[in-house]
Amino acid sequence: MGRSYIFLALAIVFEIIATTFLKKSEEFSKLWPSVVTVIGYASAFYCLSLTLREIPVGITYAIWSGVGIVFITMIGVIAFKQVPDLPAIIGIVLIVLGVIIINVFSKMGTH
């Protein structure tokens, strides 16, 4: 199952890059950020599909989206000066707690 988590990590990295460049593409009006966005999402989904060989889709998606949300929020704060308010921070904390609970306590991922 180790390789599946490597593919999941790569999917997360590609998705974070793609989402960051999606903002920079300015509604796909700038060529190179748009190209990076498309390649990034295609790479993310390909790696995500490889992850699904061994890790259940629910677990995979929870980790992928949860980690992505946290990192994209941090990038938004640092690169785009988008400061989350208290409800957003609480929501992100709940997402992180949900991913931890799924990974630590759920029997869904065991074979």
N, C-alpha and C positions, 0 to 999 in steps of 0.2 A: 504493500500500500504506500510505501515511501515515494515511489515515482509519481503517484497520483497527486500527492501533496506538493511535489515540485511543480507539476503542471498547473495546479491550482494557484500556487504562488506566482507563476509566470502569467497566468490569466489575470490575476489581480494587478500585477505591474502594468501589463498592456492596457488594461481597462483604465487605470489611473492616468496613464500617459494619454490615451485617447480622449478621455473626458477633459483633461486639462487643455489639450489642443482644440477640442470642440469649442471651448470658450474663446480661445485665441483665433479660431477660424472666422469669427464674426459672421455667423450664419452661413458658413461655407463661401464667403466672399473673398477669402484669402487662400490662395492655392496651396502653399506648403503646409500650413496648419491643417487644412482640410485633408490633404493627402495623409498626413500623420494620423489624423483622426480615423480615417477609413482603414488604414493598415493596422492601426492599434486595435480597433474593435474586431476586425477580422482575426487578428492573432489571438486576441483575448477569447473569442468564442471557439476558436480551434483548440486552444489549450484547455478551455472549459470542457469541451467535448471529450478530450482525452482523460480528464479527471473523472468523468462519469462512468468510465470503465469499472471503477472499483468503489467509488464513494457515492452513496445515494444522492439523488438530485436535490433533495431538500437540505441535506447537510452541506452539500457543495454550494448551493445558492445562498444559504445563510452566511457561510463564511465569506464567499465572494462579495456579496453585496454589503455585508456588515463592515468588513475591513475596507472595502472601497469607499463607503460613506465616511468613515473616520478619516482616511487619508485625503480624500477630496475636500473635506471640510477644512483640514489643516492647510492644504494647498490654497484653498479659497481665502483663508485668513492671511497667509504669508504673501502669496503672489497677487491676489486680486483685492486685498483689503476688505474682505467680506467677513464681518464679525458676527458670529451667531449670537442670538439672544438667549435668554435663560430657557425658554421652552425648547429651542433647538438643541441646546446642550443637554437638557434632561432627556430628550428623545434619543440623542446619540448615545448617551450613557445606557439607556434602556436597550438599545440595539446591541451594544457591546455585551451587556449582561445576558441578553438572549442568546447570542452566539456562544458565549462561554457555557451557559447552562446546557445548550444543545450538545456541545462537544464533550462536556464533562459527565453529564448525567444520562443522556439519551442512549438507549441500546440500539437505535436505528442504524448506526454506522458500523456495528459489529457484524461479522459474517459467521 
